[in-house]
Amino acid sequence: GLAEECVKTRYGAGVTLAESTPIATLVEHPADYAGKTVRVEGTVADVCAKAGCWLEVRAGEGEQTLRVKVKDGEIVFPTAARGRRATGRASSRPRRSSSTR
């Protein structure tokens, strides 16, 4: 029923920041947020199938994704999270681009 669909699952310490930073802003200006803690919201586009140690969040259809990585074993994100809404808190750091995914 509707009540079951509204149940929220919390991973980690939860989110206390009130205002979200747009994913596009973080992707386009990563140096501006290096070392800062930010709140992000979106739909889970992908999850690490091997260890659940990261997930990718997308603000909207066709938009860029932001990878949220945790220390292995600290939080295990379920692959069933794909397609669900997510709100998270992260310490931002620029990621070096690579030719492999």
VMD Tcl script that draws the C-alpha trace (Angstrom):
set ca {
  {0.00 0.00 0.00}
  {0.82 3.67 0.04}
  {2.24 3.53 3.56}
  {4.77 0.90 2.49}
  {5.88 3.03 -0.48}
  {6.52 6.01 1.80}
  {8.89 4.18 4.15}
  {12.34 5.75 4.00}
  {15.54 3.82 4.52}
  {18.48 5.62 6.09}
  {22.10 4.69 5.44}
  {24.87 6.25 7.50}
  {24.37 9.24 9.79}
  {21.56 10.82 7.78}
  {21.28 14.30 6.32}
  {21.11 17.44 8.43}
  {21.83 20.10 5.79}
  {18.63 21.87 4.73}
  {19.65 23.12 1.29}
  {20.72 20.87 -1.58}
  {23.48 21.77 -4.01}
  {22.47 21.06 -7.63}
  {24.36 18.09 -9.08}
  {25.09 20.06 -12.27}
  {26.79 22.75 -10.17}
  {28.97 20.18 -8.39}
  {29.93 18.51 -11.68}
  {30.65 21.78 -13.50}
  {32.53 23.51 -10.63}
  {34.08 20.74 -8.50}
  {36.96 22.88 -7.23}
  {34.48 25.31 -5.64}
  {33.22 22.51 -3.39}
  {36.44 20.61 -2.65}
  {36.52 19.67 1.04}
  {33.02 21.02 1.69}
  {30.08 18.99 2.91}
  {27.07 19.25 0.62}
  {23.56 17.84 0.37}
  {22.53 16.24 -2.93}
  {19.17 14.94 -4.13}
  {18.13 12.93 -7.12}
  {17.31 9.51 -8.48}
  {19.73 6.63 -8.05}
  {21.02 5.90 -11.56}
  {23.44 3.10 -10.67}
  {24.87 1.20 -7.70}
  {28.13 -0.73 -7.29}
  {27.02 -4.30 -7.94}
  {30.16 -5.82 -6.42}
  {30.30 -4.24 -2.95}
  {27.58 -1.55 -2.76}
  {30.33 0.99 -2.02}
  {29.09 3.71 -4.37}
  {25.99 4.97 -6.06}
  {25.37 7.46 -8.84}
  {22.68 10.08 -8.37}
  {21.01 11.96 -11.24}
  {18.97 15.13 -10.71}
  {16.70 14.54 -13.71}
  {16.27 12.50 -16.87}
  {19.19 12.99 -19.25}
  {21.19 15.03 -16.74}
  {24.69 14.39 -15.43}
  {25.31 11.94 -12.61}
  {27.32 12.38 -9.44}
  {29.06 9.38 -7.90}
  {28.80 9.08 -4.12}
  {31.56 6.80 -2.82}
  {31.91 5.50 0.73}
  {34.69 3.55 2.39}
  {34.29 -0.15 1.62}
  {32.05 -1.75 4.25}
  {31.07 1.58 5.87}
  {27.73 1.62 4.06}
  {26.47 -1.01 1.65}
  {24.04 0.47 -0.85}
  {21.60 -2.14 -2.20}
  {21.33 -2.56 -5.96}
  {17.55 -2.36 -5.45}
  {18.05 1.38 -4.83}
  {18.30 1.95 -8.61}
  {15.45 4.17 -9.75}
  {14.59 5.38 -6.24}
  {14.82 8.93 -4.91}
  {17.82 9.64 -2.71}
  {19.03 12.49 -0.53}
  {22.59 12.36 0.69}
  {25.30 14.25 2.47}
  {28.81 14.09 1.09}
  {32.19 15.68 1.42}
  {33.00 16.79 -2.07}
  {36.35 16.20 -3.70}
  {37.24 16.48 -7.36}
  {37.61 13.16 -9.12}
  {40.29 12.65 -11.68}
  {38.82 11.68 -15.01}
  {39.80 8.35 -16.49}
  {39.25 6.58 -19.76}
  {37.65 3.56 -18.08}
  {34.44 3.30 -16.13}
}
mol new
graphics top color blue
foreach p $ca { graphics top sphere $p radius 0.5 }
foreach p [lrange $ca 0 end-1] q [lrange $ca 1 end] { graphics top cylinder $p $q radius 0.2 }
display resetview
